[in-house]
Amino acid sequence: MPISFRMSAIVVGCVVALGGMAQADEEMDRILDAAMPYMHHSCESMIANYGDDEEKVAEIVRLMAAVSLFNREIDVLQAVPDEAEREGLKDEFTEALEEACEADPDALLAGAVDTAVKDAFD
């Protein structure tokens, strides 16, 4: 089953917005609490459960991306100060996430998101 993340531009926009605030421990605790119920999902099970709700998929991916950014100690606004370059980051993230999920639909979504974050910043 091909997996498509049409809402990925929204997701990455939110990730970019979260990048600057991912350093705050209190905010990170809130994000972790919100993300925890979804951490067991694979790419495929997330689509099976929430595929009809693009906003929910975007929320889940955004939370997982915020965790990845925090764990990797990446401040998006500091790492990529140029707005045009951040726009390109959206495409790189989207492509990497789609590739990871298409290559292994049973992979944990959190792992696919982390790989996409890593690839986007390499």
C-alpha contacts under 8 A as a table, 3 or more apart, distances in Angstrom:
res1	aa1	res2	aa2	distance
2	P	102	E	6.25
3	I	43	C	7.80
3	I	44	E	7.40
3	I	47	I	7.47
3	I	98	E	6.90
3	I	101	C	6.76
3	I	102	E	6.12
3	I	105	P	7.87
4	S	98	E	6.58
5	F	8	S	5.35
5	F	94	T	7.39
5	F	98	E	6.79
6	R	9	A	7.48
6	R	54	E	7.96
7	M	10	I	5.45
7	M	11	V	6.40
7	M	54	E	6.28
7	M	55	E	7.73
7	M	57	V	7.96
7	M	58	A	6.32
8	S	11	V	4.75
8	S	12	V	5.97
8	S	58	A	6.89
8	S	90	K	7.70
8	S	94	T	5.80
9	A	12	V	5.23
9	A	13	G	6.06
9	A	90	K	6.18
9	A	91	D	7.65
9	A	94	T	7.42
10	I	13	G	5.10
10	I	14	C	6.28
10	I	58	A	6.90
11	V	14	C	5.14
11	V	15	V	6.16
11	V	58	A	5.09
11	V	59	E	7.21
11	V	61	V	6.66
11	V	62	R	5.47
12	V	15	V	4.72
12	V	16	V	6.05
12	V	62	R	7.22
12	V	90	K	5.39
12	V	93	F	7.29
12	V	94	T	7.77
13	G	16	V	5.16
13	G	17	A	6.31
13	G	90	K	7.27
14	C	17	A	4.96
14	C	18	L	6.08
14	C	62	R	6.39
15	V	18	L	4.95
15	V	19	G	5.98
15	V	62	R	5.73
15	V	65	A	6.36
15	V	66	A	6.28
16	V	19	G	5.07
16	V	20	G	7.60
16	V	76	V	5.90
16	V	77	L	7.16
16	V	86	R	7.68
17	A	20	G	6.58
17	A	21	M	7.78
18	L	21	M	5.38
18	L	22	A	5.88
18	L	66	A	6.43
19	G	22	A	5.41
19	G	66	A	6.94
19	G	69	L	6.76
19	G	74	I	6.99
19	G	75	D	4.89
19	G	76	V	4.71
19	G	77	L	6.52
20	G	23	Q	6.99
20	G	75	D	5.23
20	G	76	V	6.26
20	G	77	L	5.98
20	G	78	Q	7.70
21	M	24	A	5.98
21	M	27	E	7.44
21	M	75	D	7.89
22	A	25	D	7.81
22	A	27	E	6.89
22	A	28	M	6.12
22	A	66	A	6.48
22	A	67	V	7.88
22	A	69	L	7.09
22	A	70	F	5.51
22	A	75	D	7.29
23	Q	27	E	7.89
23	Q	28	M	7.23
23	Q	70	F	6.40
23	Q	73	E	7.59
23	Q	75	D	7.67
24	A	27	E	5.34
24	A	28	M	6.09
25	D	28	M	4.95
25	D	29	D	6.12
26	E	29	D	5.15
26	E	30	R	6.48
27	E	30	R	5.12
27	E	31	I	6.25
28	M	31	I	4.92
28	M	32	L	6.02
28	M	67	V	7.51
28	M	70	F	7.70
29	D	32	L	5.11
29	D	33	D	6.13
30	R	33	D	5.15
30	R	34	A	6.21
31	I	34	A	5.08
31	I	35	A	6.02
31	I	63	L	6.26
31	I	66	A	7.46
31	I	67	V	7.30
32	L	35	A	5.03
32	L	36	M	5.86
32	L	63	L	7.70
32	L	67	V	6.93
33	D	36	M	5.44
33	D	37	P	7.85
34	A	37	P	6.93
34	A	63	L	7.33
35	A	38	Y	5.66
35	A	39	M	6.49
35	A	60	I	6.81
35	A	63	L	5.58
35	A	64	M	6.42
36	M	39	M	5.32
37	P	40	H	7.35
38	Y	41	H	5.70
38	Y	60	I	7.02
39	M	64	M	7.98
39	M	108	L	7.52
39	M	109	L	7.33
39	M	110	A	6.18
40	H	108	L	6.73
40	H	109	L	7.95
41	H	44	E	7.76
41	H	45	S	5.62
41	H	46	M	5.57
41	H	108	L	5.79
41	H	109	L	5.94
41	H	110	A	7.84
42	S	45	S	5.13
42	S	46	M	6.03
42	S	105	P	6.68
42	S	106	D	5.18
42	S	107	A	5.16
42	S	108	L	4.02
42	S	109	L	4.75
42	S	110	A	7.88
43	C	46	M	5.40
43	C	47	I	6.47
43	C	101	C	5.65
43	C	105	P	5.20
43	C	106	D	6.17
43	C	107	A	6.17
43	C	108	L	6.17
43	C	109	L	4.76
43	C	112	A	7.75
44	E	47	I	5.23
44	E	48	A	6.08
44	E	101	C	7.73
44	E	105	P	5.05
44	E	106	D	6.09
45	S	48	A	4.81
45	S	49	N	5.96
45	S	106	D	7.84
46	M	49	N	5.21
46	M	50	Y	5.72
46	M	51	G	6.89
46	M	57	V	7.53
46	M	109	L	7.61
47	I	50	Y	5.23
47	I	51	G	4.11
47	I	52	D	7.83
47	I	57	V	7.73
48	A	51	G	5.76
50	Y	53	D	5.40
50	Y	54	E	7.49
50	Y	56	K	6.57
50	Y	57	V	6.18
51	G	54	E	6.50
51	G	57	V	6.83
53	D	56	K	5.37
53	D	57	V	6.42
54	E	57	V	5.06
54	E	58	A	6.04
55	E	58	A	5.02
55	E	59	E	6.12
56	K	59	E	4.97
56	K	60	I	6.18
57	V	60	I	5.16
57	V	61	V	6.16
58	A	61	V	5.23
58	A	62	R	5.88
59	E	62	R	5.04
59	E	63	L	6.17
60	I	63	L	5.24
60	I	64	M	6.32
61	V	64	M	5.11
61	V	65	A	5.98
61	V	110	A	7.92
61	V	113	V	7.03
62	R	65	A	5.06
62	R	66	A	6.13
63	L	66	A	5.11
63	L	67	V	6.40
64	M	67	V	5.11
64	M	68	S	6.25
64	M	110	A	5.74
64	M	113	V	6.59
64	M	114	D	7.64
65	A	68	S	4.95
65	A	69	L	6.07
65	A	110	A	7.88
65	A	113	V	6.03
65	A	114	D	6.65
65	A	117	V	6.96
66	A	69	L	5.09
66	A	70	F	6.12
67	V	70	F	5.12
67	V	71	N	6.08
68	S	71	N	5.10
68	S	72	R	6.04
68	S	113	V	7.53
68	S	114	D	5.35
68	S	117	V	7.01
69	L	72	R	5.16
69	L	73	E	5.88
69	L	74	I	5.05
69	L	75	D	7.17
69	L	117	V	7.27
70	F	73	E	4.86
70	F	74	I	6.24
70	F	75	D	7.98
71	N	74	I	7.83
74	I	79	A	6.97
75	D	78	Q	5.35
75	D	79	A	5.91
76	V	79	A	5.03
76	V	80	V	5.73
76	V	81	P	7.66
77	L	80	V	5.35
77	L	81	P	5.11
78	Q	81	P	5.49
80	V	83	E	7.53
80	V	85	E	6.63
80	V	86	R	6.14
81	P	85	E	7.85
81	P	86	R	7.63
82	D	85	E	5.33
82	D	86	R	6.40
83	E	86	R	5.00
83	E	87	E	6.37
84	A	87	E	5.09
84	A	88	G	6.65
85	E	88	G	5.07
85	E	89	L	6.36
86	R	89	L	4.81
86	R	90	K	6.66
87	E	90	K	5.33
87	E	91	D	7.14
88	G	91	D	5.32
88	G	92	E	6.42
89	L	92	E	5.02
89	L	93	F	5.99
89	L	120	A	5.98
89	L	121	F	7.72
90	K	93	F	5.19
90	K	94	T	6.08
91	D	94	T	5.12
91	D	95	E	6.03
92	E	95	E	5.22
92	E	96	A	6.06
92	E	116	A	7.83
92	E	119	D	7.55
92	E	120	A	5.24
93	F	96	A	5.20
93	F	97	L	6.05
93	F	116	A	5.25
93	F	117	V	6.16
93	F	119	D	7.24
93	F	120	A	5.20
94	T	97	L	5.20
94	T	98	E	6.10
94	T	116	A	7.49
95	E	98	E	5.22
95	E	99	E	6.06
95	E	116	A	7.92
96	A	99	E	5.11
96	A	100	A	6.10
96	A	115	T	7.45
96	A	116	A	4.75
96	A	119	D	6.71
96	A	120	A	7.37
97	L	100	A	5.18
97	L	101	C	6.19
97	L	112	A	6.00
97	L	113	V	6.01
97	L	115	T	7.48
97	L	116	A	5.03
98	E	101	C	5.27
98	E	102	E	5.95
99	E	102	E	5.16
99	E	103	A	5.93
100	A	103	A	5.22
100	A	104	D	6.29
100	A	105	P	7.91
100	A	112	A	5.60
100	A	115	T	7.68
100	A	116	A	7.59
101	C	104	D	5.23
101	C	105	P	4.92
101	C	106	D	7.80
101	C	107	A	6.92
101	C	109	L	7.60
101	C	112	A	6.49
102	E	105	P	5.70
104	D	107	A	5.41
107	A	111	G	7.00
107	A	112	A	6.86
108	L	111	G	5.26
108	L	112	A	6.42
109	L	112	A	4.97
109	L	113	V	6.04
110	A	113	V	5.10
110	A	114	D	6.09
111	G	114	D	5.00
111	G	115	T	6.11
112	A	115	T	5.09
112	A	116	A	6.13
113	V	116	A	4.99
113	V	117	V	6.15
114	D	117	V	5.07
114	D	118	K	6.16
115	T	118	K	5.03
115	T	119	D	6.02
116	A	119	D	5.05
116	A	120	A	5.97
117	V	120	A	5.16
117	V	121	F	6.39
118	K	121	F	5.37
118	K	122	D	6.20
119	D	122	D	5.16
